[in-house]
Amino acid sequence: MTDSFNRLLGLTNPKTRQDTTRIVAFDLARGLAILGMFTAHMWVTPTNEMPEPPLGFLVGLTHGRSASLFALLAGVSLGIIRDSLYRSSSSDDPTLSLTALRRKTALRAVYLIGIAATLALFNERILLILDNYGIWFLAVIPLLSLRTRTLLWIGTCNLLVLVPLFHYLKYVPLPYLVTLALGITDYYFPVYLTYVLVGLVLWRLGWGRRRELARRCAKWGAVAAGVALSAGTLLDSWRLGRPSLAWLGMEAYNSVYLVPASPETGAVEYPDLNLLTPAHWQFWYNAYLYIAPHTDSTLEAVANLGWSVALVSVMLLAPSGLYRALSPVAALGSMALTAYSLHIVWHIFTWKFFGPIGLFPSYVLMIAVFLTLASLWRLRFRRGPLEALFHRISTPSAP
């Protein structure tokens, strides 16, 4: 039984709770993020609405936060791949492993964009994230050689300077491919690039190896998330004149604006808005302070970073018993790309044949099926199907 648990967790050395390429806590966190996306996409009422409280609170917790957790872990993965390439290199020259990392990152970006493009041919309802991941990976390639402090400065500038710029770009007519690449309609580029950079920085600092760092990250991550969510909720409650549930996604998104949304496009129109002479306080409030999921404000980004860092840190500090209890979730997280892609396909068929009324029953069944299949696959194979295909594509053949 112990050997089976170790194989589910991907352990070659159970005492260290890691092997040369995997750390169980990161797989667990990815598994939880996958389950969060399942919930956000498919736990709806028969009329395609979010459930009413108290179940709505649980569903609201997954909105926006699962995507930020994925992006943070993507940065961690870049650090792990760099270390693995350096160890396997026959040369002591670090620039060779950096070149290999850039090549592998570029290939991964193209691979993800290709999968997203294929899924988009049939998807009608879910905002796909894989193409955005590809863009973030391409953007991070020239940054991989920068010092840790420089990466943190870039992330800070993203949140303070580029966030309002990207909010403004929502009101500028741009080609569709440009808005898609920059995530202007779904996952804002500067916000999610910052998540990736923070994950890379934490790995460089020894996040997966130093328990004291994990303790500090758990503590200060929770503090940052608590302060940001509390401040955002208090501000929005003051604005509305009643308690706000915006942080759970249970307030109308456009309620932050006094200018009504366009009935044709659903977008809020500011004919006289520009960044030099802001005409509406609502724009700046939405860019910096609005706490609702997927608004990608600076305050929401801080809250998402805080809770994501805290969650992963708690997983790093967790006892072995919890790892074993959640081993099916870790197995799911070890093949996150496969699980995400298959859940889109599952959703497509459910939506096509049953509509919104079939989403919740299908969601319950999907969780049971995916956890079971992921566990069975993990007992036999090291990588998920799409992960194994990428490994074969990106790993040079031996001469």
Salt bridges, closest charged atoms under 4 A:
ASP27 OD1 - ARG22 NH2 2.60
ASP27 OD1 - ARG30 NH1 3.19
GLU212 OE1 - ARG215 NH1 3.56
GLU212 OE2 - ARG216 NE 3.51
ASP236 OD1 - ARG239 NE 2.78
GLU251 OE1 - ARG242 NH2 2.84
ASP272 OD1 - HIS280 NE2 3.48
